[in-house]
Amino acid sequence: MSDFISKLIKEEFLRQELTINLIASENYAPQNVLDATGSVLTNKYAEGYPGKRYYGGCEIVDKVENYAITQGKKLFSCEHINVQPHSGSSANFAVYLSVLKPGDTILGMDLSCGGHLTHGHKVNFSGKIFNFIPYHVSPETEQLDYDEIEILANQHQPKMIVAGASAYSRTIDFKRLYDIAQKNHALLFIDIAHIAGLIAADIHPSPMPYADFVSSTTHKTLRGPRGGIIMSKLDHAQKLDKAVMPGSQGGPLMHVIAAKAVAFDNALTPEFKSYQEQVVKNSKTMCQEFKNLGYKIVSGDTDNHLFLIDLRNKNISGKEVEKLLEQSGIILNSNSIPFDPTPPTVTSGIRIGTPAVTTRGFKEKEVLQVVHLIDEAIKNKLDTNFAQKLKVEVQDLCKRFKIY
Ligand SMILES: *Cc1c(COP(=O)(O)O)cnc(C)c1O
C-alpha cells in the first residue's frame, strides 16, 4: 500500500480507538464485516441479478448475492429485498424512480424537523425532481404531527408519503401513516436508515406490514458495511429491481454485498438483540441525566438510539459545543432543532447517539461519565486548559474499552 495512505489508515484507526464517538449515524463494523469488505470480491463485475448477469464468471458471486437476499428476508421478514444499492441515498433514488415520474407530488418530513436530504430538500435530487410537500413536528410537543400529515395528504393527494428520519428520537407510528396513505391512495415509503438495527432486533415496531417500500443503510445501527438496501412488497419487486439496475446503478459492489450478508448473519444472533437493548438503555440513561442537569431535550425524551439537546437555555450554539468537545476527543455533531432560529452552520442543538459507544462496551456507568464530561466541558468553555484535562479522562476511558 502507498506509505502515505497506510500511515493515514493507522492514524484514523488510532483516532477511532482514542475518541468517544457519539455520532448517531456511525458505528464500528466488526472484523468479519471488514474482512468481507476487503476481499477479492471487489474485483468482480456482476451487472444484473443472480442468474441474469451481463458478465461471465458470476457463479460464485451469484451464490453470495442469493445468500445476502435469503438472510436479509429472514432478518426483516419482507417479501422482497434488493441488496445492491451503494448507499442510503442511492436506495431512495431507486425507490422514487421505480414508481414515480418527475413532477409527482410526495409528502416528506422537513429536514429541520429531523428528515433527510433525500426526502425532498431543495438542494437534493429529490427536491429538484419531485414536487415535495414538507410536513413537520408539532411546535408544542416536537413530535410528528400526524394530523398535519393527514390534512396535507387530503389537500395535495400525493402519489407517495415518505417517512423516517435522521434526527428524531421518538417511535414512528407506521400504522397511522399507513391509514393516511390508504385513505388518499398514496404509496407508503419508510426509510429506516437510522433504526434498522432496532427493528431487526425487534425493539422498534417494523414498518414491513404497512409499507410499499422500506429503504435502509447498512452501516448505522445495523453495524454492517457502508451501503444501502431496499425491501418491498412483491408487487413492486420487478419495477424496483429495474430502477436499481439499469435504472440508476451499474455493477454491484459484490464485496459490500458479501459484507451485508455477514452483517445480516450477525444481526440474527441473540448477542445482537442484547446489543440493541443496551443501545437504547444507554440512550435513555444519557437523556435522563442531561435532563437532571438542566438540559432541554427535543420532544422531551427518547425511545431509540439518539436524542437532540436544545442548547438555547445554555447560551451556547451547537457548532460551538461540537468544536469544544472535539478538542477533548468527544465527537458528535451539531444539529438543527425543530424551527431552529439559527442557520445550519450554527444550529441551536446537538445530536447524541449511542450505537458506537455501545459497540465498544460502554454501559450505564460509562455513558453517565460521558454526560458529566460533556457538562463540565460546557461549563468550563472559557478555560482553555480544561479541554486538555478532559482529554486525559477521555483517553483513559477509551483505552479500557478497545474497539478492535
Ligand atoms: C443516513 C440516511 C440516509 C442516507 O444514507 P447515505 O448512505 O449517507 O446516502 C438516508 N435516509 C436517512 C433517514 C438517513 O438517516
Ligand as a Chemical Component Dictionary entry (heavy atoms), coordinates in Angstrom:
data_LIG
# 
_chem_comp.id                   LIG 
_chem_comp.type                 NON-POLYMER 
_chem_comp.pdbx_formal_charge   0 
_chem_comp.three_letter_code    LIG 
# 
loop_
_chem_comp_atom.comp_id 
_chem_comp_atom.atom_id 
_chem_comp_atom.alt_atom_id 
_chem_comp_atom.type_symbol 
_chem_comp_atom.charge 
_chem_comp_atom.model_Cartn_x 
_chem_comp_atom.model_Cartn_y 
_chem_comp_atom.model_Cartn_z 
_chem_comp_atom.pdbx_ordinal 
LIG C1 C1 C 0 -28.180 8.296 6.564 1  
LIG C2 C2 C 0 -29.511 8.409 5.932 2  
LIG C3 C3 C 0 -29.683 8.236 4.542 3  
LIG C4 C4 C 0 -28.557 8.211 3.549 4  
LIG O1 O1 O 0 -27.575 7.344 3.646 5  
LIG P1 P1 P 0 -26.199 7.531 2.864 6  
LIG O2 O2 O 0 -25.667 6.140 2.860 7  
LIG O3 O3 O 0 -25.401 8.523 3.607 8  
LIG O4 O4 O 0 -26.511 8.005 1.464 9  
LIG C5 C5 C 0 -30.978 8.235 4.049 10 
LIG N1 N1 N 0 -32.033 8.419 4.854 11 
LIG C6 C6 C 0 -31.907 8.628 6.185 12 
LIG C7 C7 C 0 -33.118 8.831 7.006 13 
LIG C8 C8 C 0 -30.640 8.647 6.770 14 
LIG O5 O5 O 0 -30.508 8.897 8.073 15 
# 
loop_
_chem_comp_bond.comp_id 
_chem_comp_bond.atom_id_1 
_chem_comp_bond.atom_id_2 
_chem_comp_bond.value_order 
_chem_comp_bond.pdbx_ordinal 
LIG C1 C2 SING 1  
LIG C2 C3 SING 2  
LIG C2 C8 DOUB 3  
LIG C3 C4 SING 4  
LIG C3 C5 DOUB 5  
LIG C4 O1 SING 6  
LIG O1 P1 SING 7  
LIG P1 O2 DOUB 8  
LIG P1 O3 SING 9  
LIG P1 O4 SING 10 
LIG C5 N1 SING 11 
LIG N1 C6 DOUB 12 
LIG C6 C7 SING 13 
LIG C6 C8 SING 14 
LIG C8 O5 SING 15 
# 
